[in-house]
Amino acid sequence: MNRFPLRLKFIFVAVLLLAMLAAIVLWHKGSSAPRLTEPKDQELIATFYADRKAFERLREMAAEDARGRWYLGVSDPSTLSQSRRSEYKNLMSQINPKLQAAMNGTTGVVRFIFVGEGTAIGPGWVKGIEYVPGDYSREGVLLPDLNKAASLPANVYIREIEPTWLIFYQRDE
């Protein structure tokens, strides 16, 4: 004789199928989560020219505030007055609300990071605009187009906008 009635078997199979369906839906949703995409070179160039005064002012401010060390935009509140932090935030928001800035005070290089994934100490990538006073040949590999830089080996790649302003793409492994 059958130990389990047909109705109980049907309920068990239905619950099992629903659980499998839920697992598939959740897996698909997680695997299709939006990935960050690099802005095209032309988008960054257009942004640079549209907001050039803001870029120049941020560069000047970072140089004044860096004093020979790395300076990370508005992320170090202990070294800046509230009005200075507000000025950074306003200028950076004018360009892009998610913009981040960093400066190497010893070299004068200022980076404006538009997008990136990963961590500072692990694999990842960033793309943006940087100001390099003087010779930029040591800043990275000069290419005419960075739109496909993600497919290149880990390195820093640069493209000139103007002699001291560059687009950069950096990927670390």
N, C-alpha and C positions, 0 to 999 in steps of 0.2 A: 504494500500500500504506500501511497505517496505521503511523505511526512509533512510537506508544506502545501497548503491549498494553492490553487492556481492564482487566486487574487493576490496573495502574499508575494508570489513570484513576480507577478506583473508590477506590483509596487516597487519591489527591489530593483528590477530592471529599469523602471522609469526613473527612480532616484539615481541610479548609477549613470544613466544616459545624461540626465540633467547635470550631474557633477562633472562629467567629462566635457559637456558643452560649455559649462562655466569656466573650466580650466583652459579650454581652447580659446575662449573669448578673452580671458585675462592675459594669457600668453601673447595673443595677437596684439592686444592693446599695448602691452609693455614693449613688444618688439617694434611697434610702429610709432613709438614716442617720437615727437619732433626732435630732430637733430639740428644743431646750430649749423648754419651755412655761412661761408665766408662771403662778405660783400664783394662784388665785382670791382675790379680796379677803377673802372669809369665812375662807379658810385662814390668811391673814396675821393677820386680826383674832383668830382663835382662838389662834394661836401667841403673839400679843402678850399676851393675857390669861393664857394658861397659863404663860408664862415672864416675866411682868412684872418680877419681882424681878431676874432676870438682865439684862433690858434696862436697868433703872434703874441697876444696878451698873456695867454696861458704859458707860453714859452718864457716870456719875460718874468712872470711871477715865479715860475718854477726855478729859474736861474737865481732870482733874488733869495728864494727860500731854501735852496739846496745847500749852499755854503760848503761845497766840497764833499758831499755825501749823497747816497741814494735818497731820494725823496719820493714818496708815494702819494702824490696828489693830496686829496683831502682826507686820507686815511690815518694821518698821524695828528690827531687833534691837540695833543699836548704841546706841539711846537708852533701852532698858529692861533691867531686871535679869531674870535667868532666872525668878525667882519671879513677877514681874509678867507676863511673857510666858505663863507657865503658867496664871496666873489668867485672862488673856484667852482663851486656847485652851479652857480648861475651861468658862467661861461661854458662849462662842460655840458650842462643841460641844453644850452642854446645849440650846441653842435649835435649832441646825441645824448638822450637821458641815461644811457647805459655806459657812456664813455668813461674810461679809466685812464689815468695819466701816471707816468713814472719818469723820474729824471736821474741820470747819473751826474752828480755834481762835479765830479772830477773831469769828465769828458765833455759835459754840456749837452749830451744827447738826451732829447726828450721824446718819450714814446706816448702816443695816444692810441690806446687799445680799444678797438671797436667791438671785437668779438673774439672769443676763444673758448676752448674746452680743456679740461685737465687741471693739474695743479702745478704750482711753481716748482715742486721737487719731483714731479713724476711726468709720465708721458702726457703730452698735450700739444696744443697749438694756439697761436694768437695771430691776428691780422689787424693792421692799422696803419697809422701815419706816424712818421718820426722826423724830428728835426735833428740834423747832424751838422754841427759847425765844422767847416773844413772838409778834409778828405774823407769820403765815406767808403772807400774801397775796402776797409777792414771791417765794415759793419755787416757784410754778408755777400752772397753771390748775386751779382747784378744780372737781372733778366729783363727782357722787354715786356713781359706779361706775367703776372702772378695769379691769373685766374685758375690755373691748374697746378699751383704749387703744392697742393695737398697730395698730389700723386708723386712728388719728388722725395728723395731720401731726407731724413731729418737733418735740418740745417736752418740757417737764416738766409732768406732770399729778399732782395730789394729791387725796387723799380723807382727810377727818378721821376718826380713830379717837376721839381725845379732843382737847381744845384744843391741846396741845403735841405730840401724837403723830399722825403721818400715815402713810398708805400713799403711796408715790410710784412713778411710772412715768416713766422718762426715755428718750427715743429721740433719737439724734443721727444726722445724715446726713453 
